[in-house]
Amino acid sequence: MTYPGGFGSSRLAGRIAGFKSIAFVTLFSIAFLSMFHTPSFAASSSHSAQQEPTPVLAYYYIWFDPGSWNRAKTDYPRLGRYSSDDRKVMQEHIRMAKKAGINGFIVSWKSTDVLNRRLDQLIQVANAEDFKLAIIYQGLDFNRNPLPAARVATDLDYFIDTFASNKAFGIFEHPLVIWSGTWKFTPSDVASVTRTRRDRLLILASERNLDGYQQLADSVSGNAYYWSSVDPETYPRYPEKLSEMSQAVHAHDGLWIAPAAPGFDARLIGGTRIIDRKDGATLRQQMDAAVQSSPDAIGLISWNEFSENSYMEPSINYGTRYLEVLADIRGTSFPKYTDFDSSEPGTTEYRLSNLVLLVAVGGLIAASIAAIVWRERHRRMDILTDPYSE
């Protein structure tokens, strides 16, 4: 027989109190942990700071496999030695780029099964993130020889039919395609490719001087100069050269994409020039020269060209320094990213401090449960030895 207030009701009350204690400790621990941990694949936040009207488009490469990082690299991404097939990496790249004031990526592409698959996925991510894309068509082969003009034409037709209608390519009136290596093609070859496609694409040359551009001016919709190895301290009349090319392009009603880079070092792939980053001073100087040339967009070299050491992407050696510098130039601020772990290819893990917190929270919950069990056991023993309990 059990009376009210006896063993049965005491046990029930004790269990209810115990469950409340466990729930309180668990909810408190989760709230406490959330104050310290932010996953790296976090949603993009908007900034109220007004950006400059000139778009900044970063050159972006989708050729990476995990094995790519074993050749000609002196630094590695904070996101890990990723594959360009990793959708989450693409998403994180775009979100970081937007926070730094980058409006879009100029994607290195030509039509292959692998690059088509990766471009299609990048377009999906860019569409979802309201981010812009353009193309730099790789017109030269591995040995730096020009592809056949017929191949270029076929690839551009594939792009028009398959990708061009996506909203991500809506930077200008038509999708933007920069033809890399035009200086290796004859003017007649360039004209044969562009003549019937300029009503659907803005096809820009990639000439490196005025004479080269003038030979193609009537066959292209402008020029994008990929000048990653210039030393702004020593090159004579560097800002003037950019301004002169801009004036020539605009005189033909074309688009001018001015270059800017944080630094350069391609010695591991046969280069000899080194352009010191100077903790962001080089980037500031080149961005200033690009802006002075009145560009229609700035071509930032680059997001992830790690072999030439011109990358802006957060890395082991530099952290987020160069996105912070760019954000400052663009009149915004870049948040601190500290959750990257490059110990495994293409993975992102918790920080050590968060692991310590998880262990501590788990220990706290276990101790709470043990205390509740101990209390109920002793209450039961006290009641069993009470002669008035039955």
C-alpha positions in Angstrom: 0.0 0.0 0.0 1.3 3.4 -0.9 0.0 6.6 0.7 0.0 10.1 -0.9 3.4 11.6 -0.2 4.9 8.2 0.2 7.4 6.2 -2.0 5.3 6.3 -5.3 4.6 10.0 -5.4 8.2 10.8 -4.2 9.7 8.7 -6.9 7.5 10.4 -9.6 8.3 13.8 -8.2 12.0 13.0 -8.2 12.0 11.7 -11.7 10.1 14.8 -13.0 12.6 17.0 -11.2 15.5 15.0 -12.7 14.2 15.3 -16.2 13.8 19.0 -15.7 17.3 19.3 -14.5 18.7 17.3 -17.5 16.6 19.4 -19.9 17.8 22.6 -18.3 21.5 21.6 -18.4 21.2 20.4 -22.1 19.4 23.6 -23.3 21.9 25.8 -21.4 24.8 23.9 -22.8 23.6 24.2 -26.4 23.0 27.9 -26.0 26.4 28.3 -24.5 28.1 26.4 -27.2 26.3 28.3 -30.0 27.9 31.5 -28.7 31.3 30.2 -29.7 30.8 28.1 -32.8 29.8 29.4 -36.2 30.0 26.8 -39.0 32.2 27.9 -41.9 29.4 27.2 -44.5 27.3 29.9 -43.0 24.7 31.9 -44.8 25.9 35.1 -46.4 25.1 38.4 -44.5 24.4 41.6 -46.3 26.4 44.8 -45.7 24.9 48.2 -45.4 28.1 49.9 -46.7 27.7 51.3 -50.2 30.0 49.6 -52.7 31.8 51.3 -55.6 29.7 51.2 -58.8 32.5 49.4 -60.8 32.0 45.6 -60.6 34.9 43.5 -59.3 35.1 40.1 -61.0 37.7 37.6 -59.8 39.2 35.1 -62.1 38.2 31.6 -60.9 39.5 28.2 -61.7 37.6 24.9 -61.7 40.4 22.6 -62.7 41.3 21.3 -59.2 41.3 17.7 -58.1 42.8 16.6 -54.8 46.0 15.5 -56.7 46.4 19.0 -58.2 47.7 20.3 -54.9 50.8 18.1 -55.1 52.3 20.1 -57.9 53.8 23.6 -57.8 52.2 24.8 -54.6 53.8 26.7 -51.7 50.5 27.4 -49.9 47.1 25.8 -49.6 43.5 26.9 -49.1 42.1 27.1 -45.6 39.1 25.1 -46.9 41.5 22.1 -47.6 42.9 20.6 -50.7 39.6 20.5 -52.4 38.1 19.2 -55.6 36.4 21.6 -57.9 33.5 19.1 -57.9 32.7 20.0 -54.3 29.5 22.0 -54.2 30.0 23.2 -50.6 33.4 24.6 -51.6 31.8 26.6 -54.4 29.1 27.9 -52.1 31.7 29.0 -49.5 33.8 30.6 -52.2 30.9 32.7 -53.4 29.8 33.7 -49.9 33.3 34.8 -48.9 33.7 36.7 -52.2 30.5 38.6 -51.7 31.4 39.6 -48.2 34.7 41.0 -49.5 33.0 43.1 -52.2 33.5 40.8 -55.2 30.5 40.8 -57.5 31.2 37.8 -59.6 33.7 35.2 -60.9 35.3 35.0 -64.4 35.4 31.3 -64.8 38.2 29.6 -66.7 36.5 27.2 -69.2 36.5 25.3 -72.4 34.1 22.5 -73.3 35.2 19.2 -71.8 33.0 16.8 -69.8 34.7 17.6 -66.5 34.6 21.4 -66.9 31.1 21.4 -68.3 29.9 19.4 -65.2 31.7 21.8 -62.9 30.5 24.9 -64.6 26.9 23.7 -64.5 27.2 23.2 -60.8 28.8 26.6 -60.2 26.0 28.2 -62.2 23.4 26.5 -59.9 25.2 27.8 -56.8 25.7 31.3 -58.3 22.0 31.5 -59.2 21.0 30.6 -55.7 23.4 33.1 -54.1 22.5 35.9 -56.5 26.1 36.0 -57.7 27.4 36.8 -61.2 29.6 34.8 -63.6 31.5 35.5 -66.8 33.8 33.2 -68.8 37.4 33.3 -69.7 37.7 30.9 -72.6 41.0 29.0 -72.7 41.9 29.4 -76.3 45.4 28.0 -75.9 46.3 24.3 -75.2 48.7 23.0 -72.6 51.7 23.9 -74.7 50.4 27.5 -75.2 49.5 26.9 -78.9 46.2 28.2 -80.2 43.2 25.9 -80.5 41.7 25.5 -84.0 39.3 28.4 -84.7 36.6 25.8 -85.5 37.0 24.3 -82.0 36.6 27.8 -80.4 33.4 28.4 -82.4 32.0 25.0 -81.5 32.7 25.5 -77.8 31.1 29.0 -77.8 28.0 27.6 -79.5 27.8 24.9 -76.8 28.0 27.6 -74.2 25.3 29.7 -75.9 22.9 26.7 -76.1 23.6 25.2 -72.7 24.6 27.9 -70.2 24.2 31.5 -71.5 20.5 31.9 -70.6 21.2 31.6 -66.8 20.7 34.7 -64.8 24.2 34.4 -63.3 25.5 35.7 -66.7 23.5 38.9 -66.5 26.3 41.3 -65.7 26.0 43.2 -69.0 23.6 43.2 -71.9 24.8 39.8 -73.1 26.9 37.1 -71.3 30.6 38.1 -71.1 33.2 35.8 -72.6 36.9 36.8 -72.6 38.9 34.9 -75.3 42.2 34.1 -73.7 45.2 34.0 -76.0 43.8 36.1 -78.9 47.4 37.3 -79.6 48.1 33.8 -80.9 45.3 33.9 -83.4 45.1 35.7 -86.7 42.7 38.6 -87.0 40.8 36.6 -89.7 40.4 33.6 -87.3 39.1 35.9 -84.6 36.6 37.5 -87.0 35.4 34.2 -88.3 34.5 33.1 -84.8 33.0 36.3 -83.5 31.1 37.5 -86.6 27.9 35.5 -86.1 28.0 35.3 -82.3 28.3 38.9 -81.1 24.6 39.4 -81.1 24.4 36.8 -78.3 27.7 37.2 -76.5 30.1 40.0 -75.5 33.3 38.5 -76.8 36.4 40.4 -75.5 40.0 40.0 -76.6 42.8 39.5 -74.2 45.4 41.7 -75.9 48.4 43.0 -73.9 49.1 46.2 -75.8 47.5 48.8 -78.0 48.7 47.5 -81.3 47.3 44.0 -80.6 43.9 45.4 -79.6 43.7 47.7 -82.6 44.1 44.8 -85.0 41.1 43.1 -83.5 39.0 46.1 -82.4 36.4 45.7 -85.2 35.8 42.0 -84.4 35.5 42.0 -80.6 33.4 43.8 -78.0 36.3 45.1 -75.9 39.4 43.9 -74.1 40.4 42.3 -70.8 44.0 42.5 -69.9 45.2 39.6 -67.7 48.3 41.3 -66.3 49.2 39.4 -63.2 53.0 39.9 -63.2 53.4 43.6 -63.3 55.4 45.4 -60.6 53.7 48.7 -60.0 56.8 50.1 -58.4 59.1 49.5 -61.3 57.1 49.2 -64.5 57.4 52.6 -66.4 54.1 54.4 -66.9 52.1 51.5 -65.6 48.9 53.5 -64.8 49.2 55.4 -68.1 49.3 52.1 -70.0 46.1 51.0 -68.5 44.5 54.4 -69.2 45.6 54.4 -72.8 44.2 50.9 -73.4 40.9 52.0 -71.8 40.7 55.0 -74.0 41.3 52.9 -77.1 38.7 50.3 -76.1 36.1 52.9 -75.3 36.7 54.7 -78.5 35.4 51.6 -80.2 32.4 51.4 -77.8 33.9 48.3 -76.2 34.1 47.1 -72.6 37.4 47.5 -70.7 38.3 45.0 -68.0 41.2 46.4 -66.0 43.6 44.0 -64.1 44.6 44.1 -60.5 46.5 41.4 -58.5 47.7 41.0 -54.9 51.1 39.6 -56.0 52.8 37.1 -58.2 55.4 34.2 -58.0 55.4 31.6 -60.7 58.9 30.2 -60.2 57.6 26.6 -59.6 56.1 26.6 -63.1 59.0 28.1 -64.9 58.5 31.8 -64.2 61.2 34.2 -63.0 59.3 37.3 -61.7 58.3 37.8 -58.1 55.9 40.6 -57.2 55.9 41.0 -53.4 52.4 41.3 -51.8 53.7 43.8 -49.2 50.9 42.9 -46.8 48.3 44.3 -49.2 50.1 47.4 -50.4 50.5 45.9 -53.9 46.8 45.1 -54.2 45.9 48.6 -53.1 48.2 50.1 -55.6 47.0 47.9 -58.5 43.3 48.5 -57.6 43.9 52.2 -57.6 45.6 52.1 -61.0 42.7 50.0 -62.3 40.0 52.4 -61.0 41.9 55.4 -62.5 41.6 53.8 -66.0 37.8 54.1 -65.9 37.1 50.4 -66.4 33.7 48.8 -67.0 34.8 46.1 -64.5 37.9 45.2 -62.6 39.4 41.7 -63.3 40.8 40.6 -60.0 43.7 38.2 -60.5 42.7 35.8 -59.0 40.5 33.9 -56.6 42.4 30.6 -56.6 45.5 30.6 -58.9 47.8 29.0 -56.4 50.5 27.9 -58.8 51.2 31.6 -59.7 50.6 32.8 -56.2 48.1 35.4 -57.2 45.2 34.0 -55.2 42.9 36.0 -52.9 41.2 32.9 -51.4 41.9 32.5 -47.6 45.0 30.3 -47.2 47.2 28.7 -44.6 50.0 31.3 -45.0 47.9 34.5 -45.4 44.6 33.6 -43.7 41.9 36.1 -44.8 44.3 39.0 -45.0 43.7 39.8 -48.7 39.9 39.6 -48.6 40.1 42.0 -45.6 42.2 44.4 -47.7 39.9 44.2 -50.6 36.8 44.7 -48.4 38.5 47.8 -47.0 39.1 49.1 -50.5 35.5 48.4 -51.3 34.2 50.3 -48.3 33.0 47.3 -46.3 34.5 44.9 -43.8 35.3 41.2 -44.0 34.4 39.0 -41.0 37.0 36.8 -39.4 36.9 33.2 -40.6 38.5 30.9 -38.1 36.7 27.6 -38.6 38.7 26.3 -41.6 40.7 23.1 -41.3 42.8 21.8 -44.2 43.8 18.5 -42.6 41.6 16.6 -45.0 40.8 17.2 -48.7 37.7 19.4 -49.1 36.6 19.2 -45.5 35.7 21.7 -42.8 35.9 20.7 -39.1 35.2 22.2 -35.7 37.9 24.3 -34.1 39.8 22.8 -31.2 38.2 25.2 -28.8 34.8 24.0 -29.9 35.8 20.3 -29.4 36.9 21.2 -25.8 33.5 22.9 -25.2 31.7 19.8 -26.6 33.6 17.5 -24.2 32.9 19.9 -21.3 29.2 20.0 -22.1 29.1 16.2 -22.4 30.8 15.9 -19.0 28.4 18.3 -17.4 25.3 16.4 -18.7 26.8 13.1 -17.5 27.5 14.5 -14.1 24.0 15.9 -13.8 22.5 12.5 -14.7 24.8 10.7 -12.2 23.8 13.2 -9.5 20.0 12.6 -10.2 20.4 8.8 -10.1 22.4 9.0 -6.8 19.7 11.3 -5.3 16.8 9.0 -6.3 18.6 5.9 -5.1 19.2 7.4 -1.6 15.6 8.7 -1.5 14.3 5.2 -2.2 16.5 3.7 0.5 15.3 6.3 3.0 11.7 5.6 2.2 12.1 1.8 2.4 13.6 2.2 5.9 10.7 4.5 7.0 8.1 2.5 9.0 5.3 4.8 8.1 5.7 4.3 4.4 3.6 1.2 4.3 
